[in-house]
């Protein structure tokens, strides 16, 4: 297999959630290096601080829990950290689904768990991040992962996510767009919507000003149309 990306081209895997939420938000963060905190980002950071302990590796009966696991995908050109990877011991070998673990007997099946603040989202930004993590782990372990879980801080529940073909295509599309936008270095114009009120970058983005701005060509065209109409 030929790797489409070199290591010096890798992007932050977590950025795919920003791209899924708003292309302009991703560009402001990763092209223009802009960032701002709001209550949602602070709460999210605190939630991850409780799970992202790279030295915490525990086994509970037939489940091994690995936290803050580094992951990488040459296919997507992404690298990052998985909040939690659970390895479940199962009774028998399943081709392409299970692996052996050092110093542990039996066959183990991995499941990813991504922690999020708040409630489940109406869009797919959390699901694509989880799926990108799964694709990375699949590359590393040479297996297939069918499902993963999103844990939400408000509901205190796990939401099962099926890592199907449609979601995987979406991840590949978004990752390609991230790489292309970084090469061009162009930040898209704002597309104002309800999501803007949730964005920590709204003061930096200034969607109203972006939308109200007219190009010189557009201004001249409107003036010519007005003059023709008056004749």
TAURBEL-V790553 format. One record per backbone hydrogen bond with DSSP energy under -0.5 kcal/mol. CO is the residue of the C=O (numbers start at 1). NH is the residue of the N-H. Records with the same first field share a line. If there is no record, write none. Layout:
# TAURBEL-V790553
CO=NH / NH
This chain:
# TAURBEL-V790553
1=3
2=4
6=9
7=10
11=79
12=15
13=16
14=17 / 18
15=19
16=20
17=21
18=22
22=26
23=27
24=28
25=29
26=30
27=31 / 32
28=34
38=42
39=43
40=44
41=45
42=46
43=47
44=48
45=49
46=50
48=51 / 52
51=53
52=54
53=56
55=57
56=67
58=65
59=61
60=63
62=89
63=60 / 65
64=66 / 87
65=58
66=85
68=70
69=82
71=80
73=77 / 78
74=5
77=11
78=73
79=13
80=71
81=83
82=69
83=68
84=113
85=66
86=88 / 111
87=64 / 89
88=109
90=107
94=97 / 98
96=144
99=108
101=104
104=101
107=90
108=99
109=88
111=86
112=149
113=84
114=151
116=153
118=154 / 155
124=128
125=129
126=130
127=131
128=132
129=133
130=134
131=135
132=136
133=137
134=138
135=139
136=140
137=141
138=142 / 143
144=146
146=163
148=161
149=114
150=152 / 159
151=116
152=156 / 157
157=152
158=160
159=150
161=148 / 163
162=164
164=168
165=169
166=170
167=171
168=172
169=173
170=174
171=175
172=176
173=177
174=178
175=179
176=180
177=181
178=182
179=183
180=184
181=185 / 186
186=188
193=196
194=197
195=198
196=199
199=202
201=205
202=206
206=210
207=211
208=212
209=213
215=219
216=220
217=221
218=222
219=223
220=224
221=225
222=226
223=227
224=228
225=229
226=230
227=231
228=231
